[in-house]
Amino acid sequence: MSLSFASSMAVQSRARALVPLCVGAGAYLFFLYVGDTLLQDSDSFWQIKIGQWILDHRALPTTDIYSFTRPGAPWVSTSWLSQVAFALSYTQWGWAGPVILTALAVALSAAILVDLLDAHLEMPRSVLFAMLAIVLSLHHILARPHILALPVMIAWAGMLMNAADRRGTPSWAFLPLMSLWANLHGGFVLGLALIGPMAFVALWGLDSGKQVRLLLRWFLFGVAALAACCVTPYGWRTLLGATNILNLGELLTVISEWSPVNFASFNAFEGALFGLIALGLYRGMTLSPPRILLVLLLTWMALTHVRSIEAFAFLVPLVLAKPLGERFSQAQADTHAGAGTLARYVTAVGALMIVAAAWTSSSLFMSHHRFNFTMDQTPVAALDLLEKRGAKRIFNAYKFGGYLIERDIPVFVDGRAELYGEKFVMDFFNATEGRKPALLPRLLDEHRIDATLLVADSPGPQILDHLKGWKRIYSDSIAVIHVRDDADETAAAPSK
């Protein structure tokens, strides 16, 4: 091989390293452009509010301070670090701050996935998998903590998969990733759950003597990871708080992001499942039983809870990368060795140009665009009226809870379902959605409700219209207000 050819290969190898950065930059600019779509969940309000409280008090909450139905009840914030990051960005740039943070997290996730897949697949296939993962996750890409934890999840799973592929054990140097994940979002329990199946991928096919030694090393790593997830201000309570949401039983079928996948109409996830089956049949892939178990586990999670679709989208490609690479006969030699000064300049200059272009585009776009939260989550006029009337105990819709917290108004219920418990929230949904309308007057009396603030197109307002002792005083396209008949009518505003 001539010296000029070797130098050309080194430059190409370094330039190839820019592809993940280009994919990340493209994802960042796309989500910056559609940034308003990231502001569609009222949970973002209370996430930022808690982050501001942490910054103001230099402490973390241990009890509820936002509701009048659970005041002082034990509660820990398993996403405190994400909440602080969102609060700082919101204080600095308004809603543009959370949008930028979210877009950066998605961009980093895509870049990490492409880089991990590049070890086994051709770059075009790696990029395609990353694009498909983003498309599958679009419904759940919101300005909320789970997105800030997404790149950590991918990096952690990629590290485990890499160790399993080489029949080794994960490096303990990666344990800080688990600690970071545990401070960012309660989804870190998935990272712990993946250790077992990944270990069996590594063990499969080894002789019994090597299996025992390797299993012991994976077990010790798992124990260390369990300890690492407790390296948070809450200690072991972080683990307890993260698992509480999984004990909500029937309630998980009612909250939209925890509900099972609905196949009533064709969707991207259904297409992905068909594509996965077709790929296996067309290419005749043969997977080891542990890999099959991993794919089935991630598929079951996605079918059970729609919020797990992004885990399916980003992690299944990591499980399939090595078998696909072997099937496509694309095992890649290490061409990074011997790269010269010119190759390093190509990488460094290219990276700086990509970052500079993304930053310049961000500045130009934000100079003439103002990000706004979706209106159907923010009953501004209705809440102004309730404040004018002096209502203290408001029976609010579930999706309005975050906005009430942002306005410093005690809530009946909000997105922290684990705080309120299965029975409480199920009674609320059954009463307001018309499944058990007899529950509604009982809840209103039991909690001494002054006024109700419910979604305009939900059954709740129609039930209240016919409920003795209550009257409608306000309605618009977002919310409806009812107050008790004996309330002071002098402050009431005409219905719109």
C-alpha positions in Angstrom: 0.0 0.0 0.0 1.5 3.4 -1.0 2.0 6.1 1.5 -0.5 8.4 -0.4 -3.2 5.8 -0.4 -2.7 5.1 3.3 -2.9 8.8 4.0 -6.1 9.1 1.9 -7.7 6.2 3.9 -6.8 7.9 7.2 -8.4 11.2 6.0 -11.5 9.3 4.9 -11.6 7.5 8.3 -11.4 10.8 10.2 -14.0 12.4 7.9 -16.3 9.4 8.5 -16.2 10.3 12.2 -18.0 13.5 11.3 -21.1 11.7 10.1 -22.6 11.2 13.6 -22.1 14.9 14.3 -23.8 15.8 11.0 -26.8 13.6 11.8 -26.9 15.2 15.3 -26.8 18.7 13.8 -29.5 17.8 11.4 -31.8 16.5 14.2 -31.1 19.5 16.3 -32.0 22.0 13.6 -35.2 20.0 12.7 -36.4 20.0 16.3 -35.5 23.6 16.7 -37.6 24.5 13.7 -40.6 22.5 15.0 -39.9 23.5 18.6 -43.5 24.5 19.4 -44.4 20.8 19.0 -42.1 20.0 22.0 -44.3 22.2 24.2 -47.5 20.1 24.3 -47.5 18.5 27.8 -48.4 20.5 30.9 -46.0 18.4 32.9 -43.3 20.7 31.6 -44.8 23.5 33.8 -44.4 21.7 37.1 -41.0 20.2 36.0 -39.7 23.7 35.6 -41.5 24.9 38.8 -39.8 22.3 40.8 -36.4 23.1 39.3 -36.9 26.8 40.2 -37.9 25.7 43.8 -34.7 23.7 44.0 -32.6 26.6 42.8 -34.3 29.0 45.2 -34.1 26.9 48.3 -30.8 25.0 47.6 -32.6 21.8 48.6 -34.6 19.0 47.1 -38.3 18.5 47.9 -39.2 15.5 50.1 -42.9 16.2 50.5 -45.7 17.6 48.3 -46.0 21.4 48.3 -48.3 21.9 45.3 -51.6 20.2 46.0 -54.4 20.7 48.6 -55.3 17.0 48.4 -51.9 15.7 49.4 -50.1 18.5 51.3 -47.1 17.3 53.2 -47.3 13.7 51.7 -43.9 12.1 51.1 -42.7 12.6 47.6 -39.3 12.7 46.0 -38.3 14.1 42.6 -36.4 11.5 40.6 -35.8 14.0 37.8 -34.3 16.8 39.9 -31.3 17.4 37.7 -33.3 17.6 34.5 -35.7 20.0 36.3 -32.9 22.2 37.4 -31.5 22.2 33.8 -35.0 23.1 32.4 -35.5 25.8 35.0 -32.1 27.4 34.3 -32.7 27.4 30.6 -36.2 28.8 31.0 -35.0 31.6 33.2 -32.3 32.5 30.7 -34.3 32.2 27.4 -38.0 31.7 28.1 -39.5 28.7 26.4 -36.7 28.7 23.8 -34.4 27.3 26.6 -36.3 24.0 27.2 -36.8 23.7 23.4 -33.0 24.0 22.8 -32.2 21.6 25.6 -34.7 19.0 24.2 -33.4 19.4 20.7 -29.8 19.0 21.8 -30.7 15.8 23.7 -32.4 14.3 20.7 -29.4 15.3 18.5 -27.0 13.7 20.9 -29.1 10.6 21.0 -29.0 10.3 17.3 -25.3 10.9 17.1 -24.5 8.3 19.8 -26.7 5.7 18.1 -25.0 6.3 14.7 -21.6 6.1 16.3 -22.4 2.8 18.1 -23.9 1.2 15.0 -20.9 2.2 12.9 -18.9 -0.5 14.6 -20.9 -3.2 12.8 -22.9 -1.6 10.0 -22.2 0.6 7.0 -22.7 4.2 7.7 -25.9 4.6 5.5 -27.6 1.8 7.4 -26.5 3.3 10.7 -28.0 6.7 9.7 -31.2 5.1 8.5 -31.7 3.3 11.8 -31.2 6.6 13.6 -33.7 8.4 11.4 -36.3 5.6 11.9 -35.7 5.7 15.7 -36.5 9.5 15.7 -39.6 9.0 13.6 -40.9 6.3 15.9 -40.3 8.4 19.0 -41.9 11.6 17.6 -45.1 11.2 19.7 -43.0 11.3 22.9 -40.3 13.8 22.1 -41.4 16.6 24.5 -39.6 19.1 26.7 -39.6 16.8 29.7 -36.8 15.0 31.7 -37.1 11.6 29.9 -35.6 13.2 26.7 -32.6 14.6 28.6 -32.0 11.1 29.8 -32.3 9.5 26.3 -28.7 9.9 25.2 -27.6 8.4 28.6 -29.9 5.4 28.0 -28.4 4.8 24.6 -24.8 5.2 25.7 -25.4 2.8 28.6 -27.2 0.2 26.5 -24.5 0.5 23.8 -21.8 0.0 26.4 -23.5 -3.2 27.7 -24.1 -4.5 24.2 -20.5 -3.9 23.2 -19.3 -5.8 26.3 -21.7 -8.7 25.5 -20.6 -8.7 21.8 -16.9 -9.2 22.8 -17.8 -11.8 25.4 -16.4 -9.6 28.2 -17.7 -7.5 31.0 -18.6 -3.8 31.1 -16.0 -1.5 32.3 -16.7 0.0 35.8 -15.5 3.3 34.4 -19.0 3.6 32.9 -20.8 3.4 36.3 -21.0 7.2 36.5 -23.4 7.0 33.5 -25.9 5.2 35.8 -25.5 7.8 38.5 -26.1 10.6 35.9 -29.2 8.7 34.6 -30.6 8.2 38.1 -30.3 12.0 38.7 -31.9 12.9 35.4 -34.9 10.6 35.2 -36.5 7.6 36.9 -36.2 5.5 33.8 -32.8 4.4 35.0 -34.5 1.2 36.2 -34.5 0.1 32.6 -30.7 0.3 32.6 -30.6 -2.0 35.6 -33.0 -4.4 34.0 -30.9 -4.6 30.9 -27.9 -6.0 32.7 -29.3 -9.5 33.1 -30.3 -10.1 29.5 -27.1 -8.5 28.2 -25.1 -10.8 30.5 -26.8 -13.9 28.9 -25.8 -12.6 25.5 -22.2 -12.6 26.6 -22.5 -16.0 28.2 -24.2 -17.8 25.3 -22.0 -20.4 23.6 -19.2 -20.3 26.2 -18.1 -23.5 28.0 -19.4 -23.9 31.5 -16.1 -23.0 33.2 -15.9 -19.6 31.4 -19.6 -19.0 31.9 -19.3 -19.2 35.7 -16.4 -16.7 35.8 -18.0 -14.3 33.4 -21.4 -14.5 35.1 -19.8 -13.6 38.4 -18.1 -10.6 36.9 -21.4 -9.4 35.4 -23.2 -10.0 38.7 -20.6 -7.8 40.5 -21.1 -5.2 37.9 -24.8 -5.3 38.4 -24.4 -4.8 42.1 -22.1 -1.9 41.5 -24.7 -0.4 39.1 -27.4 -0.8 41.7 -25.2 1.1 44.1 -24.3 3.8 41.5 -28.0 4.5 40.9 -28.3 5.5 44.6 -25.6 8.2 44.2 -28.2 10.9 44.3 -29.3 13.5 47.0 -32.1 11.0 47.9 -29.9 7.9 48.1 -31.8 4.6 48.1 -35.1 6.5 48.0 -34.4 7.3 44.4 -34.8 3.6 43.5 -38.0 3.4 45.5 -39.4 6.6 44.0 -38.7 5.4 40.4 -40.5 2.1 40.9 -43.6 3.6 42.5 -45.0 4.6 39.1 -44.9 0.9 38.1 -47.3 0.0 41.0 -50.2 2.1 39.7 -52.1 -0.9 38.3 -55.2 0.0 36.3 -54.2 3.7 36.3 -51.4 3.0 33.8 -54.1 2.1 31.2 -55.8 5.5 31.6 -52.8 7.9 31.4 -52.2 8.2 27.7 -48.4 7.8 27.7 -48.7 4.6 29.9 -51.5 3.1 27.9 -51.0 0.1 25.5 -50.5 0.6 21.8 -53.6 1.1 19.8 -53.6 -0.6 16.4 -57.1 0.7 15.4 -55.3 2.7 12.7 -51.9 2.2 11.0 -49.0 3.9 12.8 -45.2 4.1 12.6 -44.7 1.5 15.4 -46.9 -1.0 13.5 -44.8 -0.3 10.4 -41.6 -0.9 12.4 -42.9 -4.2 13.7 -43.8 -5.3 10.1 -40.4 -4.1 8.9 -38.6 -6.1 11.7 -40.5 -9.3 10.8 -39.8 -8.7 7.1 -36.1 -8.2 7.7 -35.8 -11.4 9.6 -37.7 -13.4 6.9 -35.9 -11.8 3.9 -32.4 -11.9 5.3 -32.9 -15.1 7.2 -31.3 -13.8 10.3 -30.4 -16.2 13.1 -30.2 -14.7 16.5 -29.1 -16.3 19.7 -31.8 -17.0 22.3 -30.6 -14.2 24.6 -30.8 -11.7 21.7 -34.2 -12.9 20.8 -35.2 -12.4 24.5 -33.9 -8.8 24.4 -35.9 -8.0 21.2 -39.0 -9.6 22.7 -38.6 -7.7 26.0 -38.2 -4.3 24.3 -41.2 -5.1 22.0 -43.4 -6.2 24.9 -42.5 -2.9 26.7 -43.5 -0.9 23.7 -46.7 -2.8 23.2 -47.6 -2.4 26.8 -46.8 1.3 27.3 -46.5 3.7 24.3 -43.9 5.8 26.2 -41.6 2.8 25.8 -41.6 3.0 22.1 -38.5 5.2 22.0 -36.6 2.5 24.0 -37.7 0.0 21.4 -36.7 2.4 18.6 -33.2 3.2 19.9 -32.2 -0.1 21.5 -33.4 -2.8 19.2 -30.9 -1.6 16.5 -28.1 -2.0 19.0 -29.2 -5.6 19.7 -29.4 -6.4 16.0 -26.3 -4.5 14.8 -23.7 -7.3 15.1 -25.9 -10.1 13.6 -26.9 -7.7 10.8 -23.3 -6.7 10.2 -22.2 -10.3 9.9 -25.1 -11.0 7.6 -24.2 -8.1 5.4 -20.5 -9.1 5.5 -19.6 -5.6 6.6 -17.1 -6.4 9.4 -14.9 -3.3 9.5 -11.2 -3.1 10.1 -9.9 -0.5 12.4 -8.7 2.2 10.0 -8.2 4.8 12.7 -4.7 3.7 13.5 -1.9 5.8 12.0 -4.1 8.8 11.1 -1.8 11.7 10.5 -1.9 15.4 11.3 -4.0 16.2 8.1 -6.7 13.7 9.2 -7.0 15.3 12.6 -7.3 18.7 11.0 -10.1 17.4 8.8 -12.0 16.2 11.8 -11.4 19.2 14.0 -12.2 21.8 11.3 -15.2 19.9 10.1 -16.6 19.5 13.6 -16.1 23.3 14.3 -17.9 24.2 11.1 -20.9 21.9 11.9 -21.2 23.3 15.4 -20.8 26.9 14.2 -23.4 26.4 11.5 -25.9 24.9 14.0 -25.3 27.8 16.5 -25.7 30.5 13.8 -28.9 28.9 12.5 -30.2 28.8 16.1 -29.5 32.4 16.7 -31.0 33.5 13.4 -34.1 31.5 13.9 -34.7 32.5 17.5 -34.2 36.2 16.6 -37.5 36.2 14.7 -39.4 33.3 16.3 -41.1 33.1 19.8 -41.8 29.7 21.1 -45.2 29.3 22.7 -46.8 26.5 24.8 -49.8 24.8 23.2 -53.0 26.7 24.2 -55.2 23.7 25.1 -53.0 23.0 28.1 -53.2 26.6 29.4 -56.7 27.8 30.5 -55.5 31.4 30.9 -58.8 33.2 30.8 -60.7 30.7 32.9 -58.0 30.7 35.6 -57.9 34.5 35.6 -61.6 34.5 36.4 -61.2 31.9 39.2 -58.4 34.0 40.8 -60.7 37.1 40.6 -63.4 35.2 42.4 -61.0 34.0 45.0 -61.5 30.3 44.5 -59.3 28.3 46.8 -60.1 24.7 46.2 -60.3 24.1 42.5 -61.3 20.7 41.1 -59.0 20.8 38.0 -58.6 18.6 35.0 -55.6 16.3 35.0 -53.9 18.1 32.1 -54.4 21.5 33.7 -52.5 20.6 36.8 -49.1 21.7 35.5 -50.4 25.1 34.5 -52.0 25.7 37.9 -48.8 24.8 39.6 -47.0 27.3 37.4 -49.5 30.0 38.5 -48.9 29.1 42.2 -52.4 27.7 42.6 -52.8 24.5 44.8 -54.1 21.7 42.6 -56.5 18.9 43.1 -54.4 16.6 40.9 -51.6 16.8 38.4 -49.2 14.6 36.5 -47.4 13.2 39.6 -49.7 10.2 39.6 -47.4 8.3 42.0 -48.0 10.9 44.6 -51.8 10.6 44.5 -52.0 6.8 44.1 -54.1 4.5 41.9 -57.4 4.7 43.7 -57.5 8.5 44.0 -56.6 9.2 40.3 -58.9 6.4 39.1 -61.8 7.8 41.0 -61.0 11.2 39.5 -61.0 9.8 35.9 -64.0 7.7 36.4 -66.0 10.7 37.8 -64.9 13.2 35.1 -64.9 10.9 32.1 -68.5 9.7 32.8 -67.7 6.1 33.6 -68.9 6.5 37.2 -70.7 9.8 37.3 -72.0 9.2 40.8 -68.5 9.6 42.1 -68.4 13.3 41.0 -70.6 14.8 43.7 -69.0 12.7 46.3 -65.5 13.9 45.4 -66.7 17.5 45.2 -68.2 17.4 48.7 -65.5 15.3 50.3 -62.8 17.7 49.2 -64.9 20.9 49.8 -64.5 22.1 46.3 -65.2 25.8 45.5 -65.1 25.6 41.7 -64.4 23.1 38.9 -62.0 23.7 36.0 -62.5 20.9 33.5 -61.7 20.3 29.8 -64.4 21.8 27.5 -65.0 18.7 25.4 -64.9 16.2 28.3 -68.0 14.6 29.9 -67.4 16.2 33.2 -68.9 19.7 32.4 -72.0 18.0 31.0 -72.5 16.0 34.2 -72.1 19.1 36.3 -74.7 21.0 34.1 -77.3 18.6 35.5 -75.9 18.3 39.0 -78.0 20.0 41.7 -76.2 22.7 43.6 -73.8 23.6 40.7 -73.9 26.0 37.9 -71.8 26.9 34.8 -70.4 30.4 34.9 -67.8 30.3 32.2 -66.8 28.3 29.1 -64.5 28.7 26.1 -62.9 26.2 23.7 -60.4 25.1 26.3 -62.1 25.0 29.7 -65.4 25.2 31.6 -66.0 26.5 35.1 -68.7 25.5 37.5 -69.3 26.9 40.9 -71.7 26.1 43.8 -75.1 27.7 43.5 -74.7 29.4 46.8 -71.4 31.0 45.8 -71.2 34.7 45.7 -72.7 35.6 42.3 -71.5 39.2 42.3 -68.1 38.2 41.1 -69.3 35.9 38.3 -68.5 36.8 34.8 -70.8 36.2 31.9 -70.4 33.0 30.0 -68.7 33.3 26.6 
